[in-house]
Amino acid sequence: MSKLNVFVLSAALMAGSLPLAFSAHAADAPVAVPAPTSSSFEITEFHADYKPFKIGDIVPDLYRTKPYQIDAWQIRHLPAPEAGSHWTYMGGNYVLITDAEGKIVRAMKGEIFYGH
């Protein structure tokens, strides 16, 4: 065999064994677990009808009416509403409000619908 053929053959053998060597070391390395992304859609402030809102504010009566109430919260990937509250839609966001007074308890970006 010529020196060139031996060189090419040895280079090919070495290149073929490199992925095995790296995979053995990669298996020993700790695996990073991503943080939960469910809260990545949660917000504390938002705008609706050219007005800023934050957690604890009272929503206008319009958003407490049946057309704005979200009953199918599961298909929108929203958490279950707490007792005495329901989800509504304001300014492109999903907002959890109390049934009694319309106080904002929690808010999620509207992109949560597409984020899963």
Summary of the structure (lengths in Angstrom):
residues: 116
radius of gyration: 27.4
end to end distance: 58.9
largest distance: 89.3
contacts: 265
relative contact order: 0.16
helix: 38%
strand: 28%
